[in-house]
Amino acid sequence: MSDQLRFGLIGTGWIGRFHAESLAGRVRGATLVAVADPNLEAAQSIGAPRSYADPADLIADPAVDAVAISSPAATHTELVVAAARAGKHVFCEKPMALTLDDADRAIGAAADAGVALQVGFNRRFATDFATVHAAITAGTIGTPQMLRSLTRDPGISAEVAARVKPWTIFNETLIHDFDTLCWLNPGARVTEVYAQADALIHPQFADAGFLDTSVVQMRFDNGAFAIAEASFQAVYGYDVRGEIFGSNGVLLAGREPAQAGRLNTELFHDAYVAQFAHFVDSVRAGTTPSVTGHDARVALEIALAAAQSVRTGAPVTLAGVPA
């Protein structure tokens, strides 16, 4: 391995482009050597030394030490498996998978290959959220009893809403909140999920399965209650916050609405960079990243239960401890 961990990036959407900029110039110990996207011109526009239309060619490139996956969610599992089998370390944007079986395949492939696998739950690397986590772990507020996490996007056009796949609000938006709530209640696991969701912003797409507003209630095995909520249209800006109420106090994370950012990358710029710095350090040290494939599976199990709850109108009991 060279002095720099050499990354190949798959996917050049808005987050892929931001990751490309970070890997090329913001992350110490990392360099961007290749980009792949089915739109070859989009891949070439990043300006990496090599560009590919086929991700398989990037994965096979001997100059690539690690693969960063920021392609559409449905492609993640197969790319994780292919990269791991090729001996590449893997950073994968959330969700790592869309079914528990696929999550298990991805985790197994990385374990069999002995490569690092980290999933992009960037809130864990935001200073305010990390400070809250450290305080909870230190026992500052006692035992968590009620937790709340919210994600509100600045807006979604009708054109974009028409293309959003069913259950995206759980699989790709609230999955951040599910991970955050589990992380902020250390050692506990979710046992029951009850979700309500609707298309309040673009009701014309409700019959196609589009959901833009949701509230999810969870119960943990240590007795704590949690609420996760999401909206695709906060007119005042991108809004992410958390609150943890414990037996001895309360902790808050996130900006007040008046300070909300207009872009995800504005609100979490440093956290996006820090997660890659952690990944590089983990690979260099031969240690397991702090955000694992197992963490991704836990959050996915909650997301799938939320979707089932909406379908049935009833709470869902999670079956067994996640593998």
C-alpha positions in Angstrom: 0.0 0.0 0.0 1.3 3.4 -0.9 1.7 6.3 1.6 -1.8 7.4 0.5 -4.8 5.2 0.7 -5.9 5.2 -3.0 -9.6 5.5 -3.4 -11.9 4.6 -6.3 -15.2 6.3 -6.2 -18.4 4.8 -7.7 -21.3 7.2 -8.3 -21.1 10.9 -9.2 -24.4 12.3 -7.8 -24.3 15.3 -5.5 -22.9 13.4 -2.6 -20.5 11.5 -4.8 -19.1 14.7 -6.1 -18.7 16.0 -2.6 -16.9 12.8 -1.5 -14.7 13.1 -4.6 -13.6 16.6 -3.6 -12.9 15.4 0.0 -10.9 12.4 -1.1 -8.9 14.5 -3.6 -8.1 17.3 -1.2 -9.6 17.3 2.3 -8.8 14.0 3.8 -5.3 13.5 5.1 -3.8 10.2 4.0 -6.3 9.7 1.1 -6.1 10.3 -2.6 -8.6 9.8 -5.4 -7.2 7.8 -8.3 -10.4 6.6 -10.2 -14.0 7.3 -10.6 -16.8 5.2 -12.2 -20.2 6.1 -13.3 -22.4 4.7 -16.1 -22.4 8.2 -17.5 -18.7 8.2 -18.5 -18.7 12.0 -19.1 -19.9 12.5 -15.6 -17.1 10.3 -14.3 -14.5 12.1 -16.4 -15.8 15.5 -15.2 -14.5 14.7 -11.7 -10.9 15.0 -12.9 -9.5 11.8 -11.4 -6.5 10.1 -13.1 -8.8 7.3 -14.4 -12.4 7.2 -15.3 -14.7 4.2 -16.0 -18.2 3.6 -17.1 -18.3 0.1 -15.5 -17.7 -0.1 -11.8 -16.3 -3.6 -12.2 -13.4 -2.0 -14.1 -12.7 0.4 -11.2 -12.9 -2.5 -8.7 -10.4 -4.5 -10.8 -7.9 -1.6 -11.0 -4.8 -2.6 -9.1 -4.1 1.0 -8.3 -7.3 1.2 -6.1 -6.9 0.2 -2.5 -10.3 1.2 -1.3 -13.7 1.7 -2.9 -16.1 4.5 -1.9 -19.7 3.7 -3.0 -22.1 6.5 -3.5 -24.2 5.1 -6.3 -28.0 4.5 -6.1 -29.1 2.5 -3.0 -30.2 -0.6 -5.0 -26.7 -1.1 -6.3 -24.9 -1.0 -2.9 -24.9 -4.6 -1.8 -23.5 -6.0 -5.1 -20.8 -3.4 -5.2 -19.8 -4.0 -1.6 -19.6 -7.8 -2.3 -17.6 -7.3 -5.5 -15.2 -4.8 -3.9 -14.6 -7.0 -0.9 -14.0 -10.1 -3.0 -11.4 -8.1 -4.9 -9.6 -7.4 -1.7 -10.6 -3.7 -1.6 -11.5 -1.9 1.6 -15.1 -0.5 1.4 -16.8 2.7 2.4 -20.5 2.5 1.5 -23.1 5.2 1.7 -26.3 4.3 3.5 -28.2 2.2 3.1 -25.7 -0.6 2.7 -28.6 -2.9 1.6 -32.3 -2.9 1.2 -33.0 -6.4 2.6 -31.6 -8.2 5.7 -30.3 -11.0 3.5 -28.4 -8.6 1.4 -27.0 -6.9 4.5 -25.8 -10.3 5.7 -24.1 -11.0 2.3 -22.3 -7.7 2.4 -21.1 -8.2 6.0 -20.0 -11.7 5.2 -18.1 -10.8 2.1 -16.1 -8.1 4.0 -15.4 -10.5 6.9 -14.4 -13.4 4.6 -12.0 -11.0 2.7 -10.6 -9.4 5.8 -11.2 -5.9 4.5 -12.6 -2.9 6.4 -16.3 -2.0 5.8 -17.6 1.3 7.0 -21.1 2.7 6.4 -21.8 6.5 5.9 -23.7 7.4 9.0 -22.0 10.8 9.1 -23.9 12.2 12.1 -21.7 10.1 14.4 -18.8 12.3 13.3 -20.5 15.7 13.8 -19.0 17.4 16.7 -22.2 18.1 18.5 -23.6 14.6 18.2 -20.3 13.1 19.1 -20.1 15.3 22.2 -23.6 14.1 23.3 -22.6 10.5 22.7 -19.5 10.9 24.9 -21.6 12.5 27.6 -24.2 9.7 27.6 -21.4 7.0 27.6 -19.9 8.8 30.6 -23.2 8.6 32.4 -23.8 12.4 32.5 -27.6 12.2 32.2 -28.0 8.8 33.7 -30.1 6.2 31.9 -31.7 7.4 28.6 -35.5 7.3 28.9 -36.8 9.4 25.9 -34.9 10.1 22.7 -35.8 12.1 19.7 -34.2 12.5 16.3 -35.4 14.5 13.3 -34.5 15.0 9.7 -36.2 17.8 7.6 -35.0 18.4 4.1 -35.3 21.9 2.6 -37.8 20.9 -0.1 -38.6 18.5 -2.9 -40.1 19.4 -6.3 -42.9 17.5 -7.9 -40.5 16.4 -10.6 -38.2 14.8 -8.1 -41.0 13.4 -6.0 -42.4 11.6 -9.0 -39.2 9.6 -9.2 -38.7 8.8 -5.6 -39.0 5.0 -4.9 -41.5 3.7 -2.3 -40.2 3.6 1.3 -37.3 6.0 0.6 -38.3 8.0 3.6 -37.3 5.0 5.8 -34.6 3.4 3.8 -32.6 6.5 2.9 -33.7 9.4 5.1 -34.9 8.2 8.5 -32.3 5.4 8.4 -29.9 8.1 9.7 -32.2 8.8 12.6 -32.6 5.1 13.4 -28.8 4.7 13.6 -28.4 7.9 15.6 -31.0 6.8 18.2 -29.4 3.3 18.6 -26.0 4.9 18.9 -27.2 7.4 21.6 -28.8 4.6 23.6 -25.6 2.4 24.0 -26.1 -1.3 24.7 -29.9 -1.2 24.0 -31.7 -2.5 21.0 -35.1 -1.7 19.5 -37.8 -4.2 20.2 -40.9 -2.6 18.7 -41.6 -0.1 15.9 -44.8 1.8 15.1 -44.8 4.2 12.1 -47.2 6.5 10.4 -46.4 8.2 7.1 -48.2 10.1 4.3 -47.7 12.4 1.3 -48.5 15.8 2.8 -46.3 17.8 0.5 -47.1 16.1 -2.8 -50.3 14.1 -2.2 -50.8 13.6 -5.9 -48.1 10.9 -5.7 -49.5 9.0 -2.7 -51.1 6.3 -4.8 -47.7 5.5 -6.3 -46.3 4.8 -2.9 -44.6 8.2 -2.4 -44.2 9.3 1.3 -42.8 12.6 2.3 -43.7 12.9 6.0 -43.4 10.4 8.8 -43.3 9.9 12.5 -41.8 6.6 13.9 -42.1 5.5 17.5 -39.7 2.9 18.9 -39.3 1.0 22.2 -35.9 -0.2 23.4 -35.2 -3.3 25.6 -33.9 -1.0 28.3 -37.4 0.6 28.6 -36.5 3.8 26.7 -38.9 5.3 24.2 -37.7 7.1 21.0 -39.3 9.2 18.2 -37.9 9.7 14.8 -39.5 12.1 12.4 -38.9 13.3 8.9 -40.3 15.8 6.4 -39.1 16.5 2.9 -40.0 20.1 3.0 -38.7 22.5 5.7 -39.0 25.9 4.1 -36.5 27.4 6.5 -33.6 25.0 5.6 -32.0 21.6 6.2 -32.8 20.7 9.8 -31.3 17.8 11.8 -31.6 17.7 15.6 -31.5 15.3 18.5 -32.6 15.2 22.1 -31.8 12.7 24.7 -33.7 12.9 28.0 -32.3 10.8 30.8 -32.8 10.0 34.5 -30.4 12.8 35.4 -30.8 15.4 32.7 -31.1 16.2 29.0 -28.7 16.7 26.1 -29.3 18.4 22.7 -27.6 18.2 19.4 -28.1 20.1 16.2 -28.8 23.7 15.2 -31.8 25.7 16.0 -34.2 26.1 13.0 -33.2 29.7 12.5 -29.6 28.5 11.9 -30.6 25.6 9.6 -28.4 25.1 6.5 -29.6 25.0 3.0 -27.6 22.0 2.0 -26.8 18.7 3.8 -23.1 19.2 2.9 -23.2 22.7 4.5 -24.7 21.3 7.7 -22.4 18.3 7.9 -19.3 19.4 5.9 -16.8 18.5 8.6 -18.6 15.3 9.6 -18.5 14.1 6.0 -14.7 14.7 5.9 -14.1 13.2 9.4 -15.8 9.9 8.5 -13.4 9.3 5.7 -10.4 10.4 8.0 -11.6 7.7 10.5 -11.9 5.1 7.7 -8.4 5.9 6.5 -7.0 5.6 10.0 -8.9 2.3 10.6 -7.4 0.8 7.5 -3.9 2.0 8.3 -4.2 0.6 11.9 -5.9 -2.6 10.8 -8.7 -1.9 13.2 -12.5 -2.2 12.7 -14.2 1.1 11.8 -16.5 2.4 14.5 -19.5 2.4 12.1 -19.9 -1.2 10.8 -21.9 -3.3 8.5 -23.7 -4.6 11.6 -24.7 -1.1 12.5 -26.1 -0.7 9.0 -28.1 -3.9 9.5 -29.6 -2.8 12.8 -30.8 0.5 11.2 -32.1 -1.3 8.2 -34.1 -3.7 10.4 -35.9 -0.7 11.9 -36.5 0.8 8.5 -38.1 -2.4 7.2 -40.2 -2.7 10.3 -41.4 0.9 9.9 -42.5 0.2 6.3 -44.3 -2.9 7.5 -46.0 -0.9 10.3 -47.3 1.6 7.7 -48.6 -1.2 5.5 -50.4 -2.9 8.4 -51.3 0.1 10.6 -50.0 -1.8 13.6 -46.8 -2.0 15.7 -44.1 -4.4 14.6 -42.1 -6.5 17.0 -38.6 -7.1 15.9 -37.7 -10.7 15.8 -34.6 -11.7 17.6 -31.2 -10.0 18.0 -29.8 -8.9 14.6 -27.0 -11.1 13.4 
